Amino acid sequence: MTRATNLAARIAVLIALVAAAVWSIVQPALDAAEKKKETTITEVVSRGPVEVGDIEWKLESLRVYTQLADTEGKKVDVNVPAGASIVVAMMEIKPLDGVAMKNDGFLCDTQLMDDEDNIWKEADSVYGLTLPTGCSDEDHPLTRGKATKVMKVFVVPSKSVPRLVGLITPTIGTLNPEKRVLISL
């Protein structure tokens, strides 16, 4: 190798090392900024109604239960571990003109939040209640422009119940929402 080639190789290695060092410093900051963007609550409203993503949301109540019953009065199977409670959010949800509806329904997930920033997702597979638990229930089709009462079911530690503050929509992790709202009581 000539002296010039040797020098060029060393400079290229040095540039690569500097670039790797800069990237390792900048990358965590970029990840943190993206994470903050995915979790930032942009607005807090009391009960609503509030429009988010072409849906009008209104929180009517948060109630605590030890068990739930179906339309015939039979116990609904909800996985509730020891030390946990069932929290039901009674909501009124109205799909507006811009919402994409498939088979008379759409996605309307929420999350429950307490004042320590703990977040719980909706309980899975809760069926047979007097009201729908989602916005794509074929037994309770939704109509654009018409408000529908919906029950959102959560299982949370009983010690957190007094600290609950409201529901978040759209859910944490939704990429690049225009706004994320905490609907409080």
The 8 nearest C-alpha neighbors of each residue, nearest first, counted from 0:
[[1, 4, 5, 2, 3, 6, 8, 7],
 [0, 2, 4, 3, 5, 6, 7, 8],
 [1, 3, 5, 4, 6, 0, 7, 8],
 [4, 2, 6, 5, 1, 7, 0, 8],
 [5, 3, 7, 1, 6, 2, 8, 0],
 [4, 6, 2, 8, 3, 7, 1, 9],
 [5, 7, 3, 9, 4, 8, 2, 10],
 [8, 6, 4, 10, 9, 5, 3, 11],
 [9, 7, 11, 5, 6, 10, 4, 12],
 [8, 10, 12, 6, 11, 7, 13, 5],
 [11, 9, 13, 7, 12, 8, 14, 6],
 [10, 12, 8, 14, 13, 9, 7, 15],
 [13, 11, 15, 9, 10, 14, 16, 8],
 [14, 12, 10, 16, 11, 15, 9, 17],
 [13, 15, 17, 11, 16, 12, 18, 10],
 [16, 14, 12, 18, 13, 17, 19, 11],
 [15, 17, 19, 13, 18, 14, 20, 12],
 [18, 16, 20, 14, 19, 15, 21, 13],
 [17, 19, 15, 21, 16, 20, 22, 14],
 [20, 18, 16, 22, 17, 21, 23, 15],
 [19, 21, 17, 23, 18, 22, 16, 24],
 [20, 22, 18, 24, 23, 19, 25, 17],
 [21, 23, 25, 19, 24, 20, 26, 18],
 [24, 22, 20, 21, 26, 25, 19, 27],
 [23, 25, 21, 22, 26, 20, 27, 28],
 [24, 26, 22, 28, 23, 27, 21, 29],
 [25, 27, 29, 28, 23, 22, 24, 30],
 [28, 26, 30, 29, 25, 31, 24, 23],
 [27, 29, 31, 25, 26, 30, 32, 24],
 [28, 30, 26, 32, 27, 31, 33, 25],
 [31, 29, 27, 33, 28, 32, 34, 26],
 [32, 30, 34, 28, 29, 33, 27, 35],
 [31, 33, 29, 35, 34, 30, 28, 36],
 [34, 32, 36, 30, 35, 31, 29, 37],
 [33, 35, 31, 37, 36, 32, 30, 38],
 [36, 34, 32, 38, 37, 33, 39, 31],
 [35, 37, 33, 34, 39, 38, 32, 175],
 [36, 38, 34, 172, 35, 174, 39, 171],
 [39, 37, 35, 171, 36, 34, 40, 172],
 [40, 38, 36, 35, 41, 37, 179, 171],
 [41, 39, 179, 180, 42, 38, 181, 178],
 [40, 42, 179, 178, 180, 39, 43, 181],
 [41, 43, 180, 40, 181, 179, 44, 178],
 [44, 42, 181, 180, 182, 45, 183, 41],
 [45, 43, 182, 47, 183, 46, 181, 42],
 [44, 46, 183, 184, 47, 182, 43, 58],
 [47, 45, 58, 184, 183, 182, 57, 44],
 [48, 46, 57, 49, 45, 44, 58, 56],
 [47, 49, 57, 56, 55, 46, 50, 58],
 [48, 50, 47, 56, 55, 51, 57, 44],
 [49, 51, 55, 54, 56, 53, 52, 48],
 [52, 50, 54, 53, 55, 49, 178, 56],
 [51, 53, 54, 50, 98, 177, 169, 97],
 [54, 52, 98, 95, 97, 51, 50, 94],
 [55, 53, 94, 51, 95, 52, 50, 93],
 [54, 56, 50, 93, 49, 92, 48, 94],
 [57, 55, 92, 48, 49, 91, 50, 54],
 [56, 58, 48, 47, 91, 90, 46, 59],
 [59, 57, 90, 46, 60, 89, 47, 91],
 [58, 60, 89, 90, 57, 46, 91, 61],
 [61, 59, 89, 88, 58, 62, 184, 90],
 [60, 62, 88, 87, 89, 86, 63, 59],
 [63, 61, 87, 86, 60, 88, 64, 89],
 [62, 64, 86, 85, 87, 84, 61, 65],
 [65, 63, 85, 66, 86, 84, 62, 67],
 [64, 66, 84, 85, 63, 67, 79, 83],
 [67, 65, 64, 68, 85, 74, 75, 77],
 [66, 68, 75, 74, 69, 64, 65, 77],
 [69, 67, 74, 72, 75, 73, 128, 70],
 [70, 68, 128, 127, 72, 73, 71, 75],
 [69, 71, 129, 72, 128, 127, 68, 73],
 [72, 70, 69, 73, 68, 127, 74, 129],
 [73, 71, 68, 69, 70, 74, 75, 67],
 [74, 72, 68, 69, 71, 75, 70, 67],
 [73, 75, 68, 67, 69, 76, 72, 66],
 [76, 74, 68, 67, 69, 77, 73, 127],
 [75, 77, 74, 78, 125, 67, 66, 126],
 [78, 76, 79, 75, 125, 66, 67, 122],
 [77, 79, 80, 76, 154, 122, 123, 85],
 [80, 78, 77, 83, 154, 81, 84, 85],
 [81, 79, 83, 82, 78, 84, 154, 156],
 [80, 82, 83, 79, 84, 156, 157, 78],
 [81, 83, 157, 156, 80, 84, 158, 79],
 [84, 82, 156, 157, 155, 81, 80, 79],
 [85, 83, 157, 155, 154, 65, 156, 86],
 [84, 86, 154, 64, 63, 153, 65, 87],
 [87, 85, 63, 153, 62, 152, 154, 64],
 [88, 86, 152, 62, 151, 61, 150, 89],
 [87, 89, 61, 151, 60, 150, 90, 62],
 [88, 90, 150, 60, 59, 149, 58, 87],
 [91, 89, 58, 149, 59, 57, 148, 88],
 [90, 92, 148, 57, 147, 146, 149, 56],
 [93, 91, 56, 146, 147, 55, 90, 148],
 [92, 94, 146, 55, 145, 54, 144, 147],
 [95, 93, 54, 143, 144, 98, 55, 53],
 [94, 96, 53, 144, 54, 143, 97, 98],
 [95, 97, 98, 143, 53, 94, 144, 99],
 [98, 96, 53, 95, 99, 94, 52, 54],
 [99, 97, 53, 96, 95, 100, 94, 54],
 [100, 98, 97, 101, 105, 104, 96, 53],
 [101, 99, 105, 104, 103, 98, 102, 143],
 [100, 102, 104, 103, 105, 99, 135, 106],
 [101, 103, 104, 100, 135, 137, 140, 105],
 [104, 102, 140, 101, 141, 100, 135, 142],
 [105, 103, 135, 100, 101, 134, 102, 141],
 [104, 106, 100, 135, 134, 101, 107, 99],
 [107, 105, 108, 134, 135, 104, 133, 100],
 [108, 106, 134, 105, 133, 109, 169, 168],
 [109, 107, 106, 170, 169, 110, 168, 133],
 [108, 110, 168, 170, 167, 166, 169, 107],
 [109, 111, 120, 167, 166, 119, 170, 121],
 [110, 112, 166, 119, 118, 165, 167, 120],
 [113, 111, 118, 117, 165, 163, 164, 166],
 [112, 114, 163, 164, 162, 115, 116, 117],
 [113, 115, 116, 162, 164, 163, 112, 117],
 [114, 116, 113, 117, 162, 112, 163, 118],
 [117, 115, 114, 113, 112, 118, 164, 163],
 [118, 116, 113, 115, 112, 119, 114, 111],
 [117, 119, 112, 111, 116, 110, 120, 113],
 [120, 118, 111, 110, 112, 121, 117, 153],
 [121, 119, 110, 122, 111, 153, 118, 109],
 [120, 122, 153, 152, 110, 123, 151, 119],
 [123, 121, 153, 152, 154, 120, 124, 125],
 [124, 122, 125, 121, 77, 152, 120, 153],
 [125, 123, 126, 122, 77, 76, 132, 121],
 [124, 126, 123, 77, 122, 127, 132, 76],
 [127, 125, 128, 124, 75, 132, 69, 131],
 [126, 128, 69, 70, 129, 125, 75, 68],
 [129, 127, 69, 130, 70, 126, 68, 131],
 [128, 130, 70, 69, 127, 131, 68, 150],
 [131, 129, 128, 149, 150, 132, 148, 139],
 [132, 130, 149, 133, 150, 136, 139, 128],
 [133, 131, 150, 151, 149, 130, 152, 134],
 [134, 132, 131, 135, 136, 107, 149, 151],
 [133, 135, 104, 105, 107, 136, 106, 141],
 [134, 136, 104, 105, 133, 137, 103, 140],
 [135, 137, 139, 138, 134, 140, 133, 131],
 [136, 138, 139, 140, 135, 103, 102, 104],
 [137, 139, 136, 140, 131, 135, 130, 141],
 [138, 140, 136, 137, 131, 141, 135, 130],
 [141, 139, 103, 137, 136, 138, 104, 142],
 [142, 140, 103, 104, 139, 143, 147, 134],
 [141, 143, 145, 144, 140, 103, 94, 146],
 [142, 144, 94, 145, 95, 96, 141, 93],
 [143, 145, 95, 94, 93, 142, 146, 96],
 [146, 144, 142, 93, 143, 147, 94, 141],
 [147, 145, 93, 92, 91, 144, 148, 94],
 [148, 146, 92, 91, 93, 149, 145, 141],
 [147, 149, 91, 90, 92, 130, 146, 150],
 [148, 150, 90, 131, 132, 130, 91, 89],
 [151, 149, 132, 89, 88, 131, 130, 90],
 [150, 152, 88, 132, 87, 149, 89, 121],
 [153, 151, 87, 122, 121, 86, 150, 88],
 [154, 152, 121, 122, 86, 85, 155, 87],
 [155, 153, 85, 84, 86, 122, 79, 83],
 [156, 154, 83, 84, 157, 153, 85, 159],
 [155, 157, 83, 158, 159, 82, 84, 160],
 [158, 156, 83, 84, 159, 160, 82, 155],
 [157, 159, 156, 160, 161, 82, 83, 162],
 [160, 158, 162, 157, 156, 161, 163, 155],
 [159, 161, 162, 157, 163, 158, 156, 155],
 [162, 160, 159, 163, 158, 157, 113, 164],
 [161, 163, 113, 159, 160, 114, 164, 115],
 [164, 162, 113, 160, 161, 112, 165, 114],
 [163, 165, 113, 183, 112, 114, 162, 184],
 [166, 164, 183, 182, 112, 111, 163, 184],
 [165, 167, 111, 182, 110, 181, 112, 109],
 [168, 166, 181, 110, 109, 180, 170, 169],
 [169, 167, 170, 109, 180, 179, 166, 181],
 [168, 170, 179, 167, 109, 173, 171, 108],
 [169, 171, 168, 109, 173, 110, 167, 172],
 [172, 170, 38, 173, 37, 169, 110, 167],
 [171, 173, 37, 174, 170, 38, 34, 169],
 [174, 172, 171, 170, 37, 176, 175, 169],
 [173, 175, 176, 37, 172, 36, 171, 33],
 [174, 176, 177, 37, 173, 36, 178, 172],
 [175, 177, 178, 174, 173, 179, 169, 37],
 [178, 176, 175, 179, 52, 51, 41, 174],
 [177, 179, 176, 41, 180, 51, 42, 40],
 [180, 178, 40, 41, 168, 169, 42, 176],
 [179, 181, 42, 168, 167, 43, 40, 41],
 [180, 182, 167, 43, 166, 183, 165, 42],
 [183, 181, 44, 166, 165, 46, 45, 43],
 [184, 182, 165, 45, 164, 46, 181, 44],
 [183, 46, 45, 165, 164, 182, 60, 58]]
